[in-house]
Amino acid sequence: MGPPLLHSPTPSLRPLGALVLSSQYTSPDSYKSPWTLKAFSVARCDQQRQRPASVQLALSGGAGAIWGRCGRERGEGEPGAVKEACGSEGRWGLALLLPPVTLAALVDSWLREDCPGLNYAALVSGAGPSQAVLWAKSPGVLAGRPFFDAIFTQLNCQVSWFLPEGSKLVPVARVAEVRGPAHSLLLGERVALNTLARCSGIASAAAAAVEAARGAGWTGHVAGTRKTTPGFRLVEKYGLLVGGAASHRYDLGGLVMVKDNHVVAAGGVEKQAVRAARQAADFALKVEVECSSLQEAVQAAEAGADLVLLDNFKPKELHPTAAALKAQFPSVAVEASGGITLDNLPQFCGPHIDVISMGMLTQAAPALDFSLKLFTKEAAPVPKIHWS
């Protein structure tokens, strides 16, 4: 099985003036590291230049919209001007997306939440030099290394990783070692584990969704939504990307989305809502409109919508509606959403669907199980797994 396929059948999905990262992959020799990035080049997005054998990630609207495209064959990428930008570890160099100032502020808030005052347990552990092993005790995809690193860096600890971001975890797996003062290791332990477990859980769910879609022969975008945990969105959106899904818009500024309540407030789809959105978006943003019928979808497309969201459609209604819309407006992208799970995802995959967004990827993904165990120089204890 090749790297995650993120091909869009609708060229207009690509954001205006976006950057494209073109990557070359090699097949893995080990189960632990599914895909290794050899090189990538940066080029302007050109709808006329189709690269059927390269991975392309287009970024627009800040970190808000990330769309990708990948061909069916490996090894035919385009090594270019910026080589090995991801380093020997790190999947796609996604850590580069994380603003350092924002990351530091998040870490500070997490640590303050867990220890806003006196840390009495520090008197028990002391400040002597210590080391701990990070163990993965459940299967899934490793994601969240930059957050884990940032937490312990702020506490004057050093992290050494044994597995790259995006690795497929087979328990019990020795993932990393952390070294530093004992009280600092224990101060960061729970915050770091919570972040890594949550991010890895979302990446695992995203990877499963992408695999299910590809198994159905569909090559569109599997995407997340804005249904994220308050204060934790950056971690959850990042987890989606590591898992091979699209993050969708990061915030309200990444895309002008006219939802059903906007239509009601504006007084209708065609004349009020979409035209107002189109005027507000100007040339820099795309406009997406939620529609409940083919009639509304046609009205939205006629008024200038770039994307149409067919929300809460059953598969037997979704596909003929999308086909009829595409027959009239082939350049308008169609997104399906609402009630889509890993089990029923293949039913929503079809030739006229460009995007399938799934709130469950961030709302219902189970966290992976990690533990951080201090050890002496003689031995690093292997944790036990409690099977349910």
N, C-alpha and C positions, 0 to 999 in steps of 0.2 A: 504493500500500500504506500502511495506517495505522500508528499506533504499536503497539508490542508488545501483543498481547491476552493478558491474564492472568485470564480469567474462570474461576471455579470453578463447575462444575455442582452442587456440594454446598455449600449454605449453611453447614453445620456446620463447614466447614474454617476459617471465620473464628475467630481466637482470641477468647476471652472478654474483653470489656472492652477491645478493641483500639482504637487510633487509626486513622482513615482519612484518607488524603490524596486529595482529589478534584481532578483536574487537567484543564485545558482546553488542547487542542493546536491548532496551526494547521498546515496543510500547508506543506511546505518550498518555497522558491523556488530553492534550490540543492541540489546533490547532496552538498555537504560537510556540511551540518547537517541531519540527517534530521528531527528533531522539536524544536520550540521551545516551552518551557513559558511560557504567558502568565500563569497565576495558579492558585493552589490554595487550598482551604479545608480546615480541620481539623474533623472531626466525630466523634462517638461512633459506633462500629460498631453497626449495627442490622440484624439479619438480615431484618427485615420491610421495610427500605427498600432496594429494588433500584434501582440507577442504571445503566440499560442503555447510557448514552452517556458515561460518565465513567470515568476511570482511578482505581482505588482501591488503595492499598497499605496493608495492615494490618500493624502491627508488634506483636510480642509476645515475651516471653521475652528482653528485651534486644535485641540485634541478631540473635537466633537464628532467628526465623521471620518471613519476609516474604512475604506472599501478596498477590496483586493481582487486580484485576478491571477489565476494559475492555470497553466496548461496541463496536458495529460502526460507529458514526457518529462523525465528528470534529466539533469545534466546538460541542458541546452540553454542555460541562463546567459546573462550578459555581464561577465566580469568587467568592471568599469573603473571610473576615475577614483573612487574611494574604496580601497580594498581592505578587507578584513576589519571593517568598522565595528563589527559586533564583538571582535575579540575571539579568542579560542573558545570561550564559553558565552552563553547568553543567546537566546533564541531570537533571531531577527533584530537584535539590538533594541528590543522594545523598551528597555530601561531608559533609553535616550528620550523617550516621550515624557518622562516624569520631571516636572520642573523642580530643581533642587530647593528653591525657597519654599514652595508648597509642600514638598516632601518633608523638609525639616520642621515646618509648622505643624504638620499632621503628627509627626512623631512626638513632638513636644506636648501636643494636646493629649495624645494617648498616654504618655508617661505621667503627665500631671493628673489625669483622671484616675489612674491606678494608684498613685502615691502623691496626694496633694499636700500631705503633712509629714509627720514623723514616721520613719520607717524602723520600727522596733526590731523587726527580724534581722536587720543589718548587724545588730549587736550580737546575734547568734552566729551568723556566718563569718563575720569579720571581713577584712579587706585583703587577705592574702591571695597570692596568685592562684588561679584555678582554671580548669578546663572542663568543657562539657561536650557531649556528642548529641547531635540532633538526629533523631531516629524517625523514619516514616513507618507507621504501623498499619496503614491501610493503602490499598491500591488507588492509583489515580495519576494525575499530572502535576508535577511540581511547578508552582507559580508563586511569586511574591518575594523572590530573593532581594530585590532592591529595598523593600520595606524592612525586611529582617535585618539587612545590613545597616540601614539607617538607624534603626532602633539601638543596636549594639554599638555603633560608631559614636552615637551621642553619649553612651555610657562608658566610653573609653575601653571598649572591648574589640577584639579582632575576630572575624569570621573567615574560616577556610572551607570552601565548598568542594565536595567530591562529585556532585552531579550538576550539570548545567540546567538552566531554566528550560522548562518544557519537557524534562525527562519523564519517562513513564516509570512510575514507582511500583516496585514489587516488594511487599513487606516480607521480613523486616529489613529496611534499607538504611544504611548509614549515609546520611545526606550531607552533614557538615560538622565542623568542630568550632567551638567558640572559646576564646581565651580572654581572661581579664580578671580583675579583682572579684572575689567571690560574691560580695554584696551587690556588685554591679551586674554580674551574670544573673543573679536571682531577681534583681529588680526588673530586668528586661525580659525575663523568661516568659511570663504569661502574656504580656503584650505582644511579643514577637511570635509566640506560638498561635495566638488567636488570629493574628494577621495572616500568617502563612497558611494556616488551616482553612481559613475562609477563602483566601485568594486561590488556593490550590483546588478547593472544592468547586469553585466557579469555573476554573480552567478545565477541570475534569468533565463537568457537565457540558461545557461548550464543545469540548473535543468529541464527546459522545454524540452530541447533536449534529455536528459537522459530519461525523462518520456515518450516522444514520441517513443524512441527506445524500451523501455521495453514494451510499449503498443503494439508494433508490434511483440513482442515475441522474440526479439533479445537480446543477452546477451554479446555482444562484447563491445569494448571500444568506447565511444563517447569522442573525444579529440579536443582540441584547436589546434592552429598552432603558427607559429612564426610571424604572422601578428598582431603585437602589436604596441601600441603607443610608439614612442621613449622616453626613460626616465621613462616610466610607466609600463614596462613589469612585474616587480615583483608584482605589484598590480593586474594586469590583469590575470597573471598566477595563483595567489592565489585565485582570484574570481572564476576561472574555478574549482578549487579543492573544494571550499566551495559548489559550485553548483552540485558537484557529478561527474563532467567530469574529464578526464585525461588532464594534462597540455601539454602533448607531450614534445619534447625536449625544455629545457629552452633557450639554445643558441646553437651556432655552435659546441660546444664541447661536447654536450650531446649525439650526435648520428651522424654517418657519413652518411649524406644523399646525394646521387648522383642524382641531378636534371637533367632535360633535357639539360640545358646549360652546365653542367659538361660533359655530354655524348658527346655533340658537340665539346667541347674544347679538350676532351681526344681522340676523334676519333672513338668512338664506345662503345657499352655497354660491350660486353663479354671480349674482350682481354685487353682493356686499362682501362676503367673507373672503373669497379667493382674490378678488380685485384689490381689496385692502391689503391682503397679505403680499400680493405681487408688488404693490407699490412700496410696502415697507421693506421687502427683501431687496429691491433694486436689482443690481447685477451680481451682487456678492453671495447671495444665499439662494438655495432652492426652496421651493414651496411644496409641501405635502398636505393633502387634504383627506381626512377620514370620511368615507362614504358608506352608506348603508344599502345602496341599490345601484344598479347599472345606470339608471337615470341620473343620479347624483354624480356618479363617476364621470359620465359624459359631460355634465355641466361643469364639473371641476376642471376637466381637461380643456374644454372650450375656453374657460376663463383664464387658462394659463398655468395650471398646476403642473409641476415637474414629476411628482409622484402621487399616486392614489393609494390610500390605505383602505383595504377591504377588511374591516374588523368584525370579528365574531361571525364570519361566514362559515357554514358547513362546507366540507370539501365538494359535495355534489352541486352546491350553488356557486362556490368560489371559482372553479375552473371555467365554466361557461361564461360567467360574468367577466373574468379577466380576458378570455379569448375575444369576446365581443368588443371590449374596450380597446384591446390591442389592434383589432381589425381597423378601427377608426383612427386610433392614435398610437401608432407603433413606437413612437419615441417616449411615450409616457411610461414610467416605471410603475410596477404594481407590487405593493407590499401586502402580505397576509399576516394577520395577527389575531390573537384572542383564542384562548383555550387550547393552545398547541403545546403538546408534551413530547417527551422523547418517544413515547409509545405510538402516538398518532401522527408524528411529524411526517413520515413518508406519504400520508394521504394528502398533505397540503403541497407537496412538491409537484410542480407541473411546468410545462414549457412556457406558459405565459405569466409565471410568478417570478419576480426578480429578487424579492427579499422576503424572508420569513423571520419575523421577530418574535422572541420568546421571553416573556417576563420571568418564567420559571428558572431561567439560567442564573439569575441573581436572587430571586425571591425564594426559591425552593431547593437550591443546590446544597446537599449535605456537606459539611466541613470534613476535610480529611483529618486523620488522627496522627499527630506528631507528639513527640516527647523530647525533652532536653534533660539529659542525665549527666550530672557531674561525675568525674572519675579521677582516680589516682593515676600516676604514671604507669603503674603496673598493668591495669586492666580497665577496659571500658565495658560496663555491663550492658548486655543486650536486653531490651525490655520485653516483657511478655505481652502477647496479644490476647485480649479477651473477646472471643467470638460470641456474637449474640445469636 
